[in-house]
Amino acid sequence: MKELLEYLIKSLVDYPDEVEVQPVEGEKTIIFEVRVASDDMGKVIGKQGKIANALRTILKAAATKDGKKVSMEIIS
């Protein structure tokens, strides 16, 4: 899932070398912390958060296949 999220985000941004995805595993969920360049923040979030929500939906679909719960946080 981490590789999928990295691939999708790197495809969206201008500075793909600065993309970092860190999984933080809890008891029941995995939270993916996403860091991007400050110039790319708007591209990852999108208007009214639509791109971020779409990324979360794709991530949740992949996690459901594995029987896990996931979340994504975009950190500046």
HUWO-V631003 format. One record per run of one state. SS is the DSSP state (a for helix, b for strand, c for the rest). FROM is the first residue (numbers start at 1). TO is the last residue. If there is no record, write none. Layout:
ss,from,to
SS,FROM,TO
SS,FROM,TO
//
This chain:
ss,from,to
c,1,1
a,2,12
c,13,15
a,16,18
c,19,19
b,20,25
c,26,28
b,29,35
c,36,37
a,38,45
c,46,46
a,47,66
c,67,68
b,69,75
c,76,76
//
